[in-house]
Amino acid sequence: MKALTYHGPHHVQVENVPDPGIEQADDIILRITATAICGSDLHLYRGKIPQVKHGDIFWS
């Protein structure tokens, strides 16, 4: 599947990543048909959240 991945402040890429899998008995997989961003998402994009690491998936 395609996902937006983080590679540093102001540097994100759309990449192919493995499809998700069921890991726990109560897990589900949803098909996303639309999405949006809000102002707080820009904190991630701008590198203001120290927990975000290179290669993390933002949105898929």
PDB file of N, CA, C and O in Angstrom, chain B, residues numbered from 101:
ATOM      1  N   MET B 101       0.844  -1.165   0.000  1.00  0.00           N
ATOM      2  CA  MET B 101       0.000   0.000   0.000  1.00  0.00           C
ATOM      3  C   MET B 101       0.893   1.234   0.000  1.00  0.00           C
ATOM      4  O   MET B 101       2.091   1.142   0.270  1.00  0.00           O
ATOM      5  N   LYS B 102       0.318   2.362  -0.297  1.00  0.00           N
ATOM      6  CA  LYS B 102       1.057   3.621  -0.287  1.00  0.00           C
ATOM      7  C   LYS B 102       0.862   4.315   1.054  1.00  0.00           C
ATOM      8  O   LYS B 102      -0.220   4.265   1.638  1.00  0.00           O
ATOM      9  N   ALA B 103       1.927   4.968   1.538  1.00  0.00           N
ATOM     10  CA  ALA B 103       1.855   5.688   2.809  1.00  0.00           C
ATOM     11  C   ALA B 103       2.770   6.903   2.734  1.00  0.00           C
ATOM     12  O   ALA B 103       3.751   6.912   1.990  1.00  0.00           O
ATOM     13  N   LEU B 104       2.441   7.918   3.506  1.00  0.00           N
ATOM     14  CA  LEU B 104       3.282   9.100   3.629  1.00  0.00           C
ATOM     15  C   LEU B 104       4.275   8.855   4.754  1.00  0.00           C
ATOM     16  O   LEU B 104       3.878   8.641   5.900  1.00  0.00           O
ATOM     17  N   THR B 105       5.559   8.884   4.436  1.00  0.00           N
ATOM     18  CA  THR B 105       6.591   8.589   5.427  1.00  0.00           C
ATOM     19  C   THR B 105       7.446   9.822   5.695  1.00  0.00           C
ATOM     20  O   THR B 105       7.664  10.654   4.815  1.00  0.00           O
ATOM     21  N   TYR B 106       7.921   9.915   6.927  1.00  0.00           N
ATOM     22  CA  TYR B 106       8.700  11.062   7.403  1.00  0.00           C
ATOM     23  C   TYR B 106      10.188  10.818   7.196  1.00  0.00           C
ATOM     24  O   TYR B 106      10.704   9.750   7.523  1.00  0.00           O
ATOM     25  N   HIS B 107      10.870  11.816   6.650  1.00  0.00           N
ATOM     26  CA  HIS B 107      12.316  11.708   6.422  1.00  0.00           C
ATOM     27  C   HIS B 107      13.056  12.953   6.893  1.00  0.00           C
ATOM     28  O   HIS B 107      14.169  13.223   6.441  1.00  0.00           O
ATOM     29  N   GLY B 108      12.452  13.704   7.789  1.00  0.00           N
ATOM     30  CA  GLY B 108      13.053  14.910   8.333  1.00  0.00           C
ATOM     31  C   GLY B 108      12.114  16.089   8.161  1.00  0.00           C
ATOM     32  O   GLY B 108      11.150  16.005   7.400  1.00  0.00           O
ATOM     33  N   PRO B 109      12.379  17.184   8.855  1.00  0.00           N
ATOM     34  CA  PRO B 109      11.517  18.358   8.744  1.00  0.00           C
ATOM     35  C   PRO B 109      11.340  18.791   7.283  1.00  0.00           C
ATOM     36  O   PRO B 109      12.311  18.946   6.543  1.00  0.00           O
ATOM     37  N   HIS B 110      10.091  18.979   6.896  1.00  0.00           N
ATOM     38  CA  HIS B 110       9.722  19.414   5.542  1.00  0.00           C
ATOM     39  C   HIS B 110      10.098  18.385   4.479  1.00  0.00           C
ATOM     40  O   HIS B 110      10.170  18.731   3.300  1.00  0.00           O
ATOM     41  N   HIS B 111      10.336  17.147   4.859  1.00  0.00           N
ATOM     42  CA  HIS B 111      10.716  16.106   3.904  1.00  0.00           C
ATOM     43  C   HIS B 111       9.898  14.844   4.179  1.00  0.00           C
ATOM     44  O   HIS B 111      10.228  14.046   5.056  1.00  0.00           O
ATOM     45  N   VAL B 112       8.831  14.687   3.411  1.00  0.00           N
ATOM     46  CA  VAL B 112       8.002  13.491   3.477  1.00  0.00           C
ATOM     47  C   VAL B 112       7.939  12.893   2.077  1.00  0.00           C
ATOM     48  O   VAL B 112       8.120  13.596   1.083  1.00  0.00           O
ATOM     49  N   GLN B 113       7.682  11.595   2.011  1.00  0.00           N
ATOM     50  CA  GLN B 113       7.601  10.907   0.731  1.00  0.00           C
ATOM     51  C   GLN B 113       6.432   9.938   0.747  1.00  0.00           C
ATOM     52  O   GLN B 113       6.102   9.359   1.782  1.00  0.00           O
ATOM     53  N   VAL B 114       5.810   9.768  -0.416  1.00  0.00           N
ATOM     54  CA  VAL B 114       4.820   8.710  -0.586  1.00  0.00           C
ATOM     55  C   VAL B 114       5.592   7.475  -1.027  1.00  0.00           C
ATOM     56  O   VAL B 114       6.271   7.485  -2.054  1.00  0.00           O
ATOM     57  N   GLU B 115       5.479   6.409  -0.234  1.00  0.00           N
ATOM     58  CA  GLU B 115       6.238   5.192  -0.503  1.00  0.00           C
ATOM     59  C   GLU B 115       5.328   3.976  -0.411  1.00  0.00           C
ATOM     60  O   GLU B 115       4.269   4.018   0.215  1.00  0.00           O
ATOM     61  N   ASN B 116       5.757   2.898  -1.043  1.00  0.00           N
ATOM     62  CA  ASN B 116       5.088   1.619  -0.865  1.00  0.00           C
ATOM     63  C   ASN B 116       5.573   1.011   0.443  1.00  0.00           C
ATOM     64  O   ASN B 116       6.776   0.923   0.690  1.00  0.00           O
ATOM     65  N   VAL B 117       4.634   0.593   1.274  1.00  0.00           N
ATOM     66  CA  VAL B 117       4.941  -0.053   2.547  1.00  0.00           C
ATOM     67  C   VAL B 117       4.129  -1.344   2.623  1.00  0.00           C
ATOM     68  O   VAL B 117       3.144  -1.489   1.898  1.00  0.00           O
ATOM     69  N   PRO B 118       4.519  -2.280   3.482  1.00  0.00           N
ATOM     70  CA  PRO B 118       3.764  -3.532   3.598  1.00  0.00           C
ATOM     71  C   PRO B 118       2.316  -3.283   4.034  1.00  0.00           C
ATOM     72  O   PRO B 118       2.033  -2.371   4.812  1.00  0.00           O
ATOM     73  N   ASP B 119       1.418  -4.103   3.520  1.00  0.00           N
ATOM     74  CA  ASP B 119       0.027  -4.043   3.966  1.00  0.00           C
ATOM     75  C   ASP B 119      -0.044  -4.384   5.448  1.00  0.00           C
ATOM     76  O   ASP B 119       0.745  -5.192   5.936  1.00  0.00           O
ATOM     77  N   PRO B 120      -0.980  -3.778   6.165  1.00  0.00           N
ATOM     78  CA  PRO B 120      -1.126  -4.106   7.584  1.00  0.00           C
ATOM     79  C   PRO B 120      -1.649  -5.528   7.754  1.00  0.00           C
ATOM     80  O   PRO B 120      -2.238  -6.100   6.837  1.00  0.00           O
ATOM     81  N   GLY B 121      -1.431  -6.078   8.919  1.00  0.00           N
ATOM     82  CA  GLY B 121      -1.925  -7.416   9.220  1.00  0.00           C
ATOM     83  C   GLY B 121      -2.632  -7.441  10.557  1.00  0.00           C
ATOM     84  O   GLY B 121      -2.485  -6.533  11.375  1.00  0.00           O
ATOM     85  N   ILE B 122      -3.389  -8.481  10.764  1.00  0.00           N
ATOM     86  CA  ILE B 122      -4.073  -8.689  12.036  1.00  0.00           C
ATOM     87  C   ILE B 122      -3.059  -9.271  13.021  1.00  0.00           C
ATOM     88  O   ILE B 122      -2.477 -10.326  12.767  1.00  0.00           O
ATOM     89  N   GLU B 123      -2.849  -8.581  14.147  1.00  0.00           N
ATOM     90  CA  GLU B 123      -1.895  -9.044  15.151  1.00  0.00           C
ATOM     91  C   GLU B 123      -2.574  -9.491  16.439  1.00  0.00           C
ATOM     92  O   GLU B 123      -2.074 -10.388  17.118  1.00  0.00           O
ATOM     93  N   GLN B 124      -3.689  -8.889  16.781  1.00  0.00           N
ATOM     94  CA  GLN B 124      -4.438  -9.224  17.993  1.00  0.00           C
ATOM     95  C   GLN B 124      -5.842  -9.674  17.585  1.00  0.00           C
ATOM     96  O   GLN B 124      -6.326  -9.318  16.510  1.00  0.00           O
ATOM     97  N   ALA B 125      -6.482 -10.445  18.434  1.00  0.00           N
ATOM     98  CA  ALA B 125      -7.809 -10.986  18.123  1.00  0.00           C
ATOM     99  C   ALA B 125      -8.843  -9.891  17.877  1.00  0.00           C
ATOM    100  O   ALA B 125      -9.797 -10.106  17.129  1.00  0.00           O
ATOM    101  N   ASP B 126      -8.672  -8.728  18.489  1.00  0.00           N
ATOM    102  CA  ASP B 126      -9.664  -7.664  18.318  1.00  0.00           C
ATOM    103  C   ASP B 126      -9.214  -6.586  17.326  1.00  0.00           C
ATOM    104  O   ASP B 126      -9.819  -5.515  17.279  1.00  0.00           O
ATOM    105  N   ASP B 127      -8.167  -6.844  16.531  1.00  0.00           N
ATOM    106  CA  ASP B 127      -7.721  -5.905  15.500  1.00  0.00           C
ATOM    107  C   ASP B 127      -8.677  -5.911  14.316  1.00  0.00           C
ATOM    108  O   ASP B 127      -9.342  -6.911  14.045  1.00  0.00           O
ATOM    109  N   ILE B 128      -8.737  -4.787  13.615  1.00  0.00           N
ATOM    110  CA  ILE B 128      -9.473  -4.694  12.358  1.00  0.00           C
ATOM    111  C   ILE B 128      -8.613  -3.913  11.374  1.00  0.00           C
ATOM    112  O   ILE B 128      -7.704  -3.186  11.774  1.00  0.00           O
ATOM    113  N   ILE B 129      -8.899  -4.065  10.105  1.00  0.00           N
ATOM    114  CA  ILE B 129      -8.252  -3.287   9.053  1.00  0.00           C
ATOM    115  C   ILE B 129      -9.346  -2.517   8.332  1.00  0.00           C
ATOM    116  O   ILE B 129     -10.338  -3.098   7.891  1.00  0.00           O
ATOM    117  N   LEU B 130      -9.160  -1.211   8.216  1.00  0.00           N
ATOM    118  CA  LEU B 130     -10.130  -0.344   7.553  1.00  0.00           C
ATOM    119  C   LEU B 130      -9.582   0.127   6.220  1.00  0.00           C
ATOM    120  O   LEU B 130      -8.378   0.335   6.074  1.00  0.00           O
ATOM    121  N   ARG B 131     -10.461   0.294   5.256  1.00  0.00           N
ATOM    122  CA  ARG B 131     -10.082   0.912   3.988  1.00  0.00           C
ATOM    123  C   ARG B 131     -10.421   2.394   4.093  1.00  0.00           C
ATOM    124  O   ARG B 131     -11.581   2.752   4.298  1.00  0.00           O
ATOM    125  N   ILE B 132      -9.429   3.248   3.954  1.00  0.00           N
ATOM    126  CA  ILE B 132      -9.625   4.689   4.029  1.00  0.00           C
ATOM    127  C   ILE B 132      -9.975   5.191   2.633  1.00  0.00           C
ATOM    128  O   ILE B 132      -9.250   4.925   1.674  1.00  0.00           O
ATOM    129  N   THR B 133     -11.076   5.912   2.520  1.00  0.00           N
ATOM    130  CA  THR B 133     -11.492   6.429   1.213  1.00  0.00           C
ATOM    131  C   THR B 133     -11.291   7.928   1.087  1.00  0.00           C
ATOM    132  O   THR B 133     -11.303   8.456  -0.025  1.00  0.00           O
ATOM    133  N   ALA B 134     -11.108   8.620   2.189  1.00  0.00           N
ATOM    134  CA  ALA B 134     -10.858  10.061   2.160  1.00  0.00           C
ATOM    135  C   ALA B 134     -10.157  10.446   3.453  1.00  0.00           C
ATOM    136  O   ALA B 134     -10.287   9.765   4.470  1.00  0.00           O
ATOM    137  N   THR B 135      -9.429  11.522   3.403  1.00  0.00           N
ATOM    138  CA  THR B 135      -8.736  12.004   4.586  1.00  0.00           C
ATOM    139  C   THR B 135      -8.569  13.512   4.492  1.00  0.00           C
ATOM    140  O   THR B 135      -8.831  14.110   3.448  1.00  0.00           O
ATOM    141  N   ALA B 136      -8.142  14.110   5.561  1.00  0.00           N
ATOM    142  CA  ALA B 136      -7.885  15.549   5.593  1.00  0.00           C
ATOM    143  C   ALA B 136      -6.752  15.804   6.576  1.00  0.00           C
ATOM    144  O   ALA B 136      -6.370  14.916   7.338  1.00  0.00           O
ATOM    145  N   ILE B 137      -6.230  16.991   6.557  1.00  0.00           N
ATOM    146  CA  ILE B 137      -5.221  17.374   7.536  1.00  0.00           C
ATOM    147  C   ILE B 137      -5.725  18.583   8.299  1.00  0.00           C
ATOM    148  O   ILE B 137      -6.614  19.299   7.839  1.00  0.00           O
ATOM    149  N   CYS B 138      -5.153  18.801   9.457  1.00  0.00           N
ATOM    150  CA  CYS B 138      -5.489  20.000  10.224  1.00  0.00           C
ATOM    151  C   CYS B 138      -4.188  20.705  10.592  1.00  0.00           C
ATOM    152  O   CYS B 138      -3.102  20.188  10.334  1.00  0.00           O
ATOM    153  N   GLY B 139      -4.298  21.856  11.179  1.00  0.00           N
ATOM    154  CA  GLY B 139      -3.122  22.646  11.516  1.00  0.00           C
ATOM    155  C   GLY B 139      -2.137  21.920  12.405  1.00  0.00           C
ATOM    156  O   GLY B 139      -0.929  22.119  12.276  1.00  0.00           O
ATOM    157  N   SER B 140      -2.627  21.083  13.307  1.00  0.00           N
ATOM    158  CA  SER B 140      -1.703  20.372  14.202  1.00  0.00           C
ATOM    159  C   SER B 140      -0.850  19.352  13.449  1.00  0.00           C
ATOM    160  O   SER B 140       0.226  18.987  13.924  1.00  0.00           O
ATOM    161  N   ASP B 141      -1.305  18.885  12.285  1.00  0.00           N
ATOM    162  CA  ASP B 141      -0.486  17.981  11.475  1.00  0.00           C
ATOM    163  C   ASP B 141       0.793  18.662  11.003  1.00  0.00           C
ATOM    164  O   ASP B 141       1.793  17.994  10.739  1.00  0.00           O
ATOM    165  N   LEU B 142       0.765  19.976  10.898  1.00  0.00           N
ATOM    166  CA  LEU B 142       1.956  20.704  10.462  1.00  0.00           C
ATOM    167  C   LEU B 142       3.084  20.605  11.483  1.00  0.00           C
ATOM    168  O   LEU B 142       4.254  20.725  11.119  1.00  0.00           O
ATOM    169  N   HIS B 143       2.752  20.389  12.753  1.00  0.00           N
ATOM    170  CA  HIS B 143       3.792  20.194  13.766  1.00  0.00           C
ATOM    171  C   HIS B 143       4.627  18.959  13.419  1.00  0.00           C
ATOM    172  O   HIS B 143       5.851  18.978  13.556  1.00  0.00           O
ATOM    173  N   LEU B 144       3.976  17.898  12.976  1.00  0.00           N
ATOM    174  CA  LEU B 144       4.692  16.693  12.550  1.00  0.00           C
ATOM    175  C   LEU B 144       5.567  17.000  11.342  1.00  0.00           C
ATOM    176  O   LEU B 144       6.754  16.675  11.322  1.00  0.00           O
ATOM    177  N   TYR B 145       4.970  17.628  10.340  1.00  0.00           N
ATOM    178  CA  TYR B 145       5.669  17.935   9.095  1.00  0.00           C
ATOM    179  C   TYR B 145       6.888  18.824   9.338  1.00  0.00           C
ATOM    180  O   TYR B 145       7.929  18.648   8.705  1.00  0.00           O
ATOM    181  N   ARG B 146       6.754  19.764  10.244  1.00  0.00           N
ATOM    182  CA  ARG B 146       7.840  20.714  10.506  1.00  0.00           C
ATOM    183  C   ARG B 146       8.898  20.170  11.466  1.00  0.00           C
ATOM    184  O   ARG B 146       9.876  20.858  11.758  1.00  0.00           O
ATOM    185  N   GLY B 147       8.713  18.942  11.961  1.00  0.00           N
ATOM    186  CA  GLY B 147       9.701  18.326  12.837  1.00  0.00           C
ATOM    187  C   GLY B 147       9.646  18.815  14.268  1.00  0.00           C
ATOM    188  O   GLY B 147      10.646  18.740  14.981  1.00  0.00           O
ATOM    189  N   LYS B 148       8.495  19.319  14.707  1.00  0.00           N
ATOM    190  CA  LYS B 148       8.359  19.875  16.056  1.00  0.00           C
ATOM    191  C   LYS B 148       7.986  18.826  17.102  1.00  0.00           C
ATOM    192  O   LYS B 148       7.891  19.149  18.286  1.00  0.00           O
ATOM    193  N   ILE B 149       7.775  17.588  16.689  1.00  0.00           N
ATOM    194  CA  ILE B 149       7.418  16.502  17.604  1.00  0.00           C
ATOM    195  C   ILE B 149       8.633  15.572  17.700  1.00  0.00           C
ATOM    196  O   ILE B 149       8.898  14.819  16.763  1.00  0.00           O
ATOM    197  N   PRO B 150       9.367  15.609  18.801  1.00  0.00           N
ATOM    198  CA  PRO B 150      10.626  14.857  18.878  1.00  0.00           C
ATOM    199  C   PRO B 150      10.460  13.340  18.799  1.00  0.00           C
ATOM    200  O   PRO B 150      11.426  12.641  18.491  1.00  0.00           O
ATOM    201  N   GLN B 151       9.278  12.818  19.065  1.00  0.00           N
ATOM    202  CA  GLN B 151       9.070  11.367  19.023  1.00  0.00           C
ATOM    203  C   GLN B 151       9.003  10.831  17.592  1.00  0.00           C
ATOM    204  O   GLN B 151       9.128   9.624  17.388  1.00  0.00           O
ATOM    205  N   VAL B 152       8.810  11.696  16.607  1.00  0.00           N
ATOM    206  CA  VAL B 152       8.715  11.258  15.212  1.00  0.00           C
ATOM    207  C   VAL B 152      10.120  10.942  14.707  1.00  0.00           C
ATOM    208  O   VAL B 152      11.040  11.753  14.815  1.00  0.00           O
ATOM    209  N   LYS B 153      10.259   9.722  14.146  1.00  0.00           N
ATOM    210  CA  LYS B 153      11.560   9.257  13.686  1.00  0.00           C
ATOM    211  C   LYS B 153      11.563   9.073  12.171  1.00  0.00           C
ATOM    212  O   LYS B 153      10.513   8.938  11.544  1.00  0.00           O
ATOM    213  N   HIS B 154      12.754   9.070  11.604  1.00  0.00           N
ATOM    214  CA  HIS B 154      12.946   8.826  10.175  1.00  0.00           C
ATOM    215  C   HIS B 154      12.266   7.512   9.795  1.00  0.00           C
ATOM    216  O   HIS B 154      12.486   6.484  10.436  1.00  0.00           O
ATOM    217  N   GLY B 155      11.443   7.550   8.756  1.00  0.00           N
ATOM    218  CA  GLY B 155      10.748   6.357   8.281  1.00  0.00           C
ATOM    219  C   GLY B 155       9.382   6.130   8.892  1.00  0.00           C
ATOM    220  O   GLY B 155       8.655   5.247   8.437  1.00  0.00           O
ATOM    221  N   ASP B 156       9.001   6.902   9.916  1.00  0.00           N
ATOM    222  CA  ASP B 156       7.663   6.756  10.505  1.00  0.00           C
ATOM    223  C   ASP B 156       6.594   7.027   9.452  1.00  0.00           C
ATOM    224  O   ASP B 156       6.768   7.875   8.577  1.00  0.00           O
ATOM    225  N   ILE B 157       5.500   6.303   9.549  1.00  0.00           N
ATOM    226  CA  ILE B 157       4.372   6.493   8.636  1.00  0.00           C
ATOM    227  C   ILE B 157       3.436   7.524   9.237  1.00  0.00           C
ATOM    228  O   ILE B 157       2.970   7.372  10.366  1.00  0.00           O
ATOM    229  N   PHE B 158       3.161   8.583   8.468  1.00  0.00           N
ATOM    230  CA  PHE B 158       2.211   9.602   8.915  1.00  0.00           C
ATOM    231  C   PHE B 158       0.792   9.166   8.604  1.00  0.00           C
ATOM    232  O   PHE B 158      -0.012   8.954   9.511  1.00  0.00           O
ATOM    233  N   TRP B 159       0.492   9.038   7.355  1.00  0.00           N
ATOM    234  CA  TRP B 159      -0.851   8.673   6.919  1.00  0.00           C
ATOM    235  C   TRP B 159      -0.704   7.641   5.832  1.00  0.00           C
ATOM    236  O   TRP B 159       0.213   7.718   5.014  1.00  0.00           O
ATOM    237  N   SER B 160      -1.599   6.673   5.817  1.00  0.00           N
ATOM    238  CA  SER B 160      -1.536   5.639   4.787  1.00  0.00           C
ATOM    239  C   SER B 160      -2.910   5.409   4.212  1.00  0.00           C
ATOM    240  O   SER B 160      -3.075   4.572   3.325  1.00  0.00           O
TER     241      SER B 160
END
